[in-house]
Amino acid sequence: MPFYRAVVRPDLLDESRREAFSRDVVDVHCGVTGAPPSFVHVLVSEDRTGQLGDGRNASIVGTIRSGRNEAQKAEITSRLSAALAERAGVAADTVDAALRDIDASYTMEGGVLLPEPGSPEEEAWKALGSAS
């Protein structure tokens, strides 16, 4: 369920760097939250419309299950902005990162409603994801 969308300036990341950054996203999200890697989704697109604005090279917004604490969210955004800046070869202060919380009960993964983080049902859900 976690879905991360990165928008970068045109030609900032070639295919191999996009793939590497996508792996970074999975590693960061799973390392912080314990989610199975198969549940993390990443989209990297180029800003061809000027939405980034002046002085910005990239942004990443993640939609994650609500219930993560502020320290977890701060770690995710900090690590992702640093990883994207490094992969793109740009200054870290030109990369924005943010997270949006969504109630787990509003989303499904593999046809199953997602459990709330920290709930007893979460361990069974994680086992489902690691089997795929």
Secondary structure as UniProt FT lines:
FT   STRAND          3..8
FT   TURN            10..11
FT   HELIX           15..33
FT   HELIX           37..39
FT   STRAND          41..46
FT   TURN            51..52
FT   TURN            54..55
FT   STRAND          58..65
FT   TURN            66..67
FT   HELIX           70..88
FT   HELIX           92..94
FT   STRAND          95..102
FT   HELIX           104..106
FT   STRAND          108..109
FT   TURN            110..111
FT   STRAND          112..113
FT   TURN            117..118
FT   HELIX           120..130
//
